[in-house]
Amino acid sequence: MRICFATNNKNKLREIMEKLGKAYDIISLSDLKHFEELTESHDTLEENSLEKAQFIYDTYKVNCFADDTGLLVDALDNDPGVNSARYAGPDKNSQDNMALLLKNLSGIKNRKAKFVTIITLILDGITHQFRGEVAGRIAEHASGAHGFGYDPIFIPDGWPCTFADLDLSQKNKISHRAIAIEKLVDFLKTKS
């Protein structure tokens, strides 16, 4: 089954291809010759994910899925949330985003947070959404060389280390995106 993952993020693409395996022909936006960033103009992860998937489905007439992920920090009223990628500005610089988040949490004891991923699949014109969530806390400082985004400062519950301390195969078993992808894969298996 050929499905477009509406992203040009190579990290996300690698993560999802490892999870889905060879049963699906996963293409990316670059395979469609679409290199512009997809619009995220809404206040929720669900709406942003749907907006991206709907645009690709309507424009390219291809089954597709899109995701939107946010880091929700309790002490910051669930910020950065839908603005996670642009928290420190429009450049989407992960180092700047982490630095700002750590600065904003300076002196705050409650470091509880959660990562949430929403995947919207549009298959033959019908929309389905899948949610993945992992609770954890924000570390005092960055650690680890793997992963991307906020991975170096997010410690998932039940683990003594950050997502970035885990290799990709370990992270893919427990991450928010992995949970949402697992739900997506289980659903797709019922359709093939």
FIDO-266276 format. One line per field, with one value per residue: residue number from 1; x, z, y of N, C-alpha, C in turn; residue in one letter; chain. Coordinates in Angstrom, 3 decimals. Last residue first. Layout:
FIDO-266276
num	[NUM ...]
n.xx	[X ...]
n.zz	[Z ...]
n.yy	[Y ...]
ca.xx	[X ...]
ca.zz	[Z ...]
ca.yy	[Y ...]
c.xx	[X ...]
c.zz	[Z ...]
c.yy	[Y ...]
residu	[a ...]
chaine	[A ...]
This chain:
FIDO-266276
num	[192 191 190 189 188 187 186 185 184 183 182 181 180 179 178 177 176 175 174 173 172 171 170 169 168 167 166 165 164 163 162 161 160 159 158 157 156 155 154 153 152 151 150 149 148 147 146 145 144 143 142 141 140 139 138 137 136 135 134 133 132 131 130 129 128 127 126 125 124 123 122 121 120 119 118 117 116 115 114 113 112 111 110 109 108 107 106 105 104 103 102 101 100 99 98 97 96 95 94 93 92 91 90 89 88 87 86 85 84 83 82 81 80 79 78 77 76 75 74 73 72 71 70 69 68 67 66 65 64 63 62 61 60 59 58 57 56 55 54 53 52 51 50 49 48 47 46 45 44 43 42 41 40 39 38 37 36 35 34 33 32 31 30 29 28 27 26 25 24 23 22 21 20 19 18 17 16 15 14 13 12 11 10 9 8 7 6 5 4 3 2 1]
n.xx	[-5.610 -6.986 -5.867 -3.451 -4.112 -4.387 -1.769 -0.585 -1.781 -0.817 1.883 1.931 1.428 3.737 5.764 5.280 5.928 8.079 8.855 10.189 11.863 13.917 15.280 16.042 17.671 18.881 18.616 19.199 17.032 15.157 17.158 16.828 15.550 12.000 9.513 8.662 11.343 12.721 13.975 16.186 16.749 14.236 13.236 14.834 15.994 18.221 21.313 22.938 22.534 21.014 20.541 19.251 17.132 14.356 10.936 9.179 6.272 4.124 3.178 0.814 -0.875 -3.793 -5.158 -7.978 -9.122 -11.273 -11.534 -10.337 -8.576 -7.519 -5.705 -4.765 -3.033 -1.667 -0.323 1.564 2.883 4.718 4.513 5.856 6.970 8.403 8.203 10.132 11.876 14.336 13.559 11.898 12.907 15.324 14.364 13.225 15.488 16.950 15.211 15.232 17.936 18.133 16.292 14.874 12.946 12.786 10.878 11.353 11.212 9.120 8.501 7.825 5.663 3.149 1.410 3.511 5.367 2.529 0.961 1.663 4.125 3.955 3.549 4.132 4.043 5.092 3.479 3.069 1.261 1.369 -0.450 -0.858 -2.711 -3.445 -3.617 -4.082 -2.764 -4.628 -6.019 -3.876 -2.584 -4.646 -5.135 -2.741 -2.813 -5.193 -4.729 -2.732 -4.135 -6.157 -4.590 -3.252 -4.794 -5.018 -3.692 -2.047 0.405 1.211 4.295 6.909 7.708 8.134 7.040 7.456 6.760 9.042 8.842 6.942 7.452 6.047 6.105 4.614 4.593 6.058 8.514 8.005 7.032 9.355 11.033 9.449 9.433 12.126 12.524 10.737 11.854 14.288 13.544 10.766 8.831 5.587 3.177 3.640 1.557 1.458 0.603 0.853]
n.zz	[4.907 7.027 9.328 9.178 9.841 12.652 13.368 12.477 14.262 16.687 16.206 16.034 18.706 19.833 18.547 19.510 22.200 22.603 22.907 20.753 19.808 21.689 20.817 18.227 18.714 22.126 24.654 25.226 24.315 26.329 29.361 32.117 33.614 33.285 34.252 31.983 30.048 30.011 27.753 26.637 24.141 22.687 21.389 18.360 18.406 18.844 20.766 22.787 26.130 27.801 29.260 32.608 34.124 32.208 32.620 32.539 31.433 29.297 26.015 23.562 20.495 18.598 15.377 13.191 9.831 7.083 3.745 1.249 1.321 4.267 6.121 9.445 11.731 14.868 17.463 20.365 23.203 26.140 29.195 32.467 35.523 37.221 39.852 40.603 39.080 38.472 35.096 33.001 31.173 30.591 29.271 27.033 25.863 25.205 23.381 21.308 20.592 19.599 17.464 15.743 14.096 13.344 14.758 18.327 20.373 19.401 17.162 17.987 19.807 19.634 20.846 23.714 25.582 27.717 29.851 31.841 32.827 34.396 32.398 29.027 26.205 22.995 20.153 16.727 14.098 10.923 8.292 5.534 2.577 -0.777 -3.055 -4.397 -3.989 -2.676 -0.769 0.701 1.606 3.171 5.067 6.536 7.636 9.141 10.974 12.526 13.529 15.063 17.000 18.308 18.092 16.828 13.415 11.224 9.581 6.248 5.313 3.409 0.173 -1.486 -3.299 -4.849 -3.733 -2.384 -0.397 1.282 0.901 1.039 1.730 1.117 3.611 4.589 5.647 8.533 10.437 11.892 9.995 9.074 11.282 11.473 8.981 9.234 11.329 10.070 7.834 7.110 5.396 5.368 5.216 3.806 1.562 0.672 -0.913 0.000]
n.yy	[-4.024 -2.992 -3.807 -2.531 0.070 -0.199 -0.753 1.659 3.518 2.534 2.956 5.740 6.402 5.244 6.675 9.220 8.752 5.830 3.162 2.124 4.047 4.036 1.732 2.480 4.750 4.741 7.290 9.840 11.224 10.832 10.506 8.132 6.261 5.753 6.266 8.844 10.263 13.323 15.578 16.733 15.613 15.920 18.116 17.418 13.967 11.098 11.092 11.907 13.256 15.983 19.239 19.661 18.860 17.511 17.263 14.103 12.358 10.452 10.301 9.365 9.460 8.953 9.256 9.557 9.493 10.121 9.051 9.019 6.858 8.042 10.034 10.263 12.091 11.741 13.521 13.169 14.677 14.461 16.225 16.919 18.325 19.828 21.785 23.692 26.255 27.342 27.555 27.332 29.097 27.787 25.542 26.845 28.005 25.688 24.418 26.349 26.372 23.747 23.764 26.302 27.549 30.174 31.623 30.924 29.186 27.516 26.088 23.546 24.129 25.191 23.513 23.430 24.475 25.008 24.188 26.066 25.432 23.212 21.120 21.237 19.401 19.360 17.960 17.235 15.952 14.312 12.732 10.533 9.566 8.833 11.548 14.014 16.363 18.079 16.539 15.425 17.747 18.926 16.948 16.942 19.556 19.531 17.452 18.658 20.871 19.629 18.267 20.301 23.536 25.950 26.298 26.285 25.205 24.315 22.817 24.235 22.966 20.872 18.321 16.105 13.798 13.256 15.167 14.056 10.479 7.175 3.825 1.124 -1.390 -3.450 -2.974 -0.818 0.937 1.673 2.726 4.781 6.485 7.302 8.497 10.660 12.114 12.801 14.289 15.991 16.446 14.890 13.061 10.111 8.487 5.089 2.154 -1.186]
ca.xx	[-4.841 -7.382 -7.260 -3.473 -3.821 -5.543 -2.828 -0.223 -1.928 -2.265 1.402 2.233 0.480 2.406 5.685 5.093 4.594 7.787 8.143 9.311 10.723 12.949 14.697 15.182 16.408 19.074 18.187 20.140 18.261 14.932 16.348 17.565 16.491 13.347 9.993 8.391 10.052 12.926 12.754 15.777 17.816 14.651 13.396 13.892 15.941 16.939 20.361 23.330 22.315 21.835 20.480 20.155 17.776 15.637 12.008 9.577 7.650 4.355 4.141 1.184 0.169 -3.086 -4.536 -6.924 -8.941 -10.292 -12.055 -11.250 -9.729 -7.451 -6.819 -4.692 -4.270 -1.514 -1.580 1.563 1.675 4.787 4.142 5.563 6.157 8.940 7.305 10.285 10.562 13.811 14.579 11.660 11.562 15.335 15.094 12.394 14.396 17.529 15.539 13.976 17.331 18.982 16.085 16.171 12.788 13.870 10.476 11.343 12.192 9.063 8.820 8.908 6.907 4.268 1.403 2.319 5.165 3.448 1.028 0.308 4.049 4.228 2.548 4.782 3.171 5.577 3.745 3.546 1.664 1.383 0.374 -1.026 -1.610 -3.651 -2.903 -4.976 -2.057 -3.730 -6.758 -4.876 -1.877 -4.018 -6.192 -3.150 -1.709 -4.980 -5.770 -2.473 -2.954 -6.516 -5.557 -2.481 -4.683 -4.619 -4.712 -2.653 -0.163 0.639 2.836 6.409 7.278 9.215 6.481 8.067 5.690 8.683 9.845 6.580 7.437 6.703 5.964 5.467 4.004 4.689 8.408 8.640 6.098 8.195 11.506 9.766 8.189 11.437 13.305 10.557 10.516 14.270 14.193 11.678 10.162 6.712 3.262 3.788 2.462 0.925 1.388 0.000]
ca.zz	[3.821 5.703 9.123 9.016 8.443 11.826 13.699 11.867 12.815 16.460 16.468 14.845 17.663 20.280 18.394 18.086 21.838 22.381 24.011 21.485 18.972 21.711 22.163 18.396 17.990 20.685 24.104 25.730 23.521 25.036 28.390 31.132 34.320 32.724 34.322 33.242 30.134 30.677 28.188 27.966 25.137 23.221 22.844 19.080 17.860 18.791 19.799 21.430 25.064 27.881 28.131 31.506 34.477 32.910 31.949 33.180 31.902 30.430 26.986 24.660 21.299 19.601 16.357 14.005 11.086 8.048 5.112 1.584 0.414 3.448 5.180 8.234 10.953 13.457 16.787 18.902 22.546 24.699 28.362 31.074 34.803 35.867 39.060 41.003 39.228 39.821 36.113 34.122 31.700 31.243 30.524 27.939 26.348 26.095 24.670 21.950 21.145 20.719 18.630 16.217 14.532 12.756 13.511 17.125 20.513 20.744 17.001 17.006 20.243 19.187 19.380 23.025 24.314 26.684 28.662 31.276 31.835 35.063 33.411 30.329 27.102 24.353 21.065 18.044 14.803 12.377 8.799 6.945 3.306 0.635 -2.579 -4.579 -4.741 -3.714 -1.760 0.055 0.738 2.070 4.122 5.783 6.770 8.112 9.957 11.854 12.680 13.913 16.156 17.535 18.652 18.235 14.441 11.617 10.874 7.187 5.390 4.708 1.050 -0.560 -2.456 -5.265 -4.475 -3.489 -1.454 0.477 1.651 0.326 2.330 0.315 3.023 4.169 4.187 7.808 9.481 12.579 10.822 8.160 10.865 12.613 9.353 8.174 11.477 11.342 7.635 8.237 4.790 6.048 4.869 5.120 1.765 1.509 -1.025 0.000]
ca.yy	[-4.647 -2.522 -4.212 -3.993 -0.241 0.158 -1.720 0.374 3.662 2.582 1.598 4.941 6.814 4.824 5.214 8.978 9.230 7.248 3.827 1.217 3.674 5.130 1.804 1.305 4.880 4.645 6.002 8.836 11.319 10.186 11.235 8.926 7.130 5.674 4.897 8.149 9.587 12.036 14.913 17.227 15.668 14.624 18.224 18.276 15.322 11.790 10.550 12.286 12.276 14.779 18.306 20.001 20.129 17.409 17.990 15.358 12.394 11.354 9.792 10.266 8.845 9.756 8.376 10.157 8.765 10.614 8.947 10.114 6.833 6.837 10.132 9.459 12.068 11.378 13.197 13.143 14.180 14.582 15.089 17.258 17.340 19.709 20.941 22.288 25.629 27.533 27.799 26.419 29.358 29.111 25.371 26.049 28.852 26.696 23.777 25.949 27.589 24.181 22.900 25.829 26.154 29.376 30.968 31.751 30.269 28.097 27.509 23.686 23.488 26.028 23.526 22.927 25.172 25.502 23.332 26.028 26.511 24.486 21.500 21.326 20.144 19.110 19.054 16.842 17.155 14.331 13.827 10.853 10.187 8.498 10.371 12.851 15.317 18.585 17.321 14.563 16.798 19.665 17.323 15.748 19.125 20.545 17.320 17.391 21.062 20.464 17.552 19.334 22.191 25.972 26.071 27.562 24.803 25.277 22.767 23.803 24.048 21.222 19.384 17.377 14.492 12.359 15.370 15.221 11.732 8.267 5.154 1.981 -0.190 -3.760 -3.027 -1.907 0.344 1.110 1.615 3.682 5.837 6.696 7.311 9.680 11.541 12.067 12.990 15.793 16.432 15.515 14.480 10.721 9.611 6.165 3.384 0.000]
c.xx	[-5.241 -6.650 -7.740 -4.896 -3.844 -5.298 -4.067 -1.304 -1.678 -2.578 -0.102 1.718 0.683 1.354 4.303 4.953 4.300 6.322 7.677 8.435 9.773 11.689 13.603 14.547 15.485 17.694 18.533 19.814 19.348 16.232 16.109 16.603 17.213 14.270 11.394 8.885 9.892 11.565 13.076 14.495 17.398 15.756 13.900 14.226 14.946 17.054 19.105 22.359 22.604 21.497 21.439 20.078 18.705 16.167 13.260 10.733 7.932 5.812 4.349 2.161 0.629 -2.059 -3.674 -6.469 -7.829 -10.317 -10.940 -11.819 -10.802 -8.728 -6.633 -5.927 -4.001 -2.903 -1.249 0.167 1.876 3.502 4.328 5.054 5.821 8.184 7.788 9.406 10.759 12.452 13.930 12.666 11.209 13.976 15.165 13.085 13.518 16.436 16.077 14.243 16.028 18.395 16.898 15.995 14.115 13.793 11.555 11.075 12.255 10.001 8.885 9.390 8.062 5.623 2.544 2.429 4.028 4.666 1.778 0.265 2.694 4.148 2.752 3.797 3.760 4.759 4.273 3.782 1.979 1.618 0.327 -0.047 -1.914 -2.454 -3.277 -4.289 -2.879 -3.173 -5.881 -5.597 -2.869 -3.341 -5.616 -4.182 -2.116 -3.894 -5.547 -3.468 -2.633 -5.332 -5.869 -3.384 -3.857 -4.500 -4.122 -3.656 -0.770 0.116 2.344 4.884 6.765 8.856 7.513 7.434 6.180 7.565 9.587 7.573 7.007 6.592 6.745 5.244 5.045 4.030 6.997 8.360 6.700 7.247 10.335 10.276 8.452 10.217 12.622 11.290 10.285 12.928 14.203 12.257 11.219 7.922 4.327 4.084 2.457 1.987 0.702 0.892]
c.zz	[3.606 4.579 7.717 8.787 8.179 10.375 12.843 12.129 12.116 14.969 16.242 15.016 16.395 19.218 18.779 17.833 20.373 22.042 23.726 22.495 19.651 20.940 22.216 19.784 18.208 20.031 22.623 25.188 24.016 24.219 27.145 30.179 33.398 33.475 33.770 33.165 31.471 30.795 28.744 28.474 26.521 24.282 23.491 20.557 18.669 18.201 19.769 20.369 23.689 26.709 28.325 30.435 33.361 33.242 32.816 32.392 32.615 30.854 28.055 25.598 22.350 20.333 17.291 15.082 11.863 9.335 6.095 2.983 0.817 2.630 4.181 7.392 9.661 12.826 15.332 18.425 21.035 24.147 26.903 30.369 33.407 35.051 37.613 40.186 39.531 40.070 37.471 35.260 32.879 31.895 31.305 29.287 27.339 26.690 25.669 23.321 21.880 21.395 19.839 17.515 14.971 13.117 12.878 15.874 19.268 20.904 18.337 16.880 19.273 19.516 18.807 21.514 23.440 26.683 27.482 29.922 31.135 34.119 33.941 31.346 28.507 25.269 22.384 18.881 16.219 12.870 10.311 7.302 4.794 1.415 -1.126 -4.203 -4.958 -4.599 -2.942 -1.068 0.003 1.093 2.916 4.716 5.910 7.115 8.810 10.710 11.885 12.966 14.890 16.559 17.723 18.867 15.850 12.758 11.479 8.437 6.492 4.696 2.370 0.386 -1.374 -4.543 -5.056 -4.345 -2.645 -0.649 0.736 1.180 1.503 0.814 2.225 3.446 3.679 6.315 8.698 11.613 11.494 8.942 9.931 12.147 10.485 8.509 10.455 11.552 8.907 8.149 5.884 5.127 5.695 4.837 3.225 1.637 -0.239 0.000]
c.yy	[-6.098 -3.241 -3.858 -4.507 -1.749 -0.249 -1.468 -0.680 2.327 2.695 1.515 3.521 5.992 5.172 4.697 7.476 8.960 7.508 5.249 1.955 2.692 4.753 2.864 1.275 3.691 4.598 5.936 7.449 10.371 10.163 10.388 9.619 8.105 6.639 4.704 6.711 8.871 11.355 13.534 16.568 16.178 14.722 16.926 18.371 16.137 13.181 11.414 11.792 12.820 13.866 17.141 18.913 20.604 18.811 17.926 15.983 13.698 11.281 10.856 9.569 9.838 8.905 9.227 9.179 9.465 9.799 9.286 10.090 7.845 6.750 9.008 9.765 11.320 11.370 12.896 12.765 14.261 13.984 15.460 16.015 17.858 18.655 20.924 21.351 24.145 26.902 28.096 26.611 28.448 29.390 26.690 25.870 28.094 27.586 24.792 25.339 27.263 25.416 23.335 25.052 25.543 27.898 30.089 30.943 31.148 29.291 28.244 25.129 23.701 25.419 24.367 22.943 24.639 24.592 23.940 25.314 26.532 25.684 22.920 21.895 20.091 20.003 18.543 18.075 16.720 15.747 13.773 11.950 10.258 9.017 10.108 11.539 14.045 17.481 17.734 15.315 15.904 18.704 18.055 16.105 17.927 20.104 18.303 17.182 19.806 20.663 18.343 18.592 21.308 24.597 26.024 27.439 26.059 24.589 23.700 23.830 23.453 22.363 19.704 18.566 15.814 12.946 14.447 15.450 12.871 9.521 6.160 3.403 0.560 -2.585 -3.314 -1.846 -0.817 0.376 0.910 2.467 4.661 5.896 6.547 8.377 10.428 11.376 12.148 14.379 16.269 15.537 15.185 12.188 10.025 7.248 4.491 1.241]
residu	[s k t k l f d v l k e i a i a r h s i k n k q s l d l d a f t c p w g d p i f i p d y g f g h a g s a h e a i r g a v e g r f q h t i g d l i l t i i t v f k a k r n k i g s l n k l l l a m n d q s n k d p g a y r a s n v g p d n d l a d v l l g t d d a f c n v k y t d y i f q a k e l s n e e l t d h s e t l e e f h k l d s l s i i d y a k g l k e m i e r l k n k n n t a f c i r m]
chaine	[A A A A A A A A A A A A A A A A A A A A A A A A A A A A A A A A A A A A A A A A A A A A A A A A A A A A A A A A A A A A A A A A A A A A A A A A A A A A A A A A A A A A A A A A A A A A A A A A A A A A A A A A A A A A A A A A A A A A A A A A A A A A A A A A A A A A A A A A A A A A A A A A A A A A A A A A A A A A A A A A A A A A A A A A A A A A A A A A A A A A A A A A A A A A A A A A]
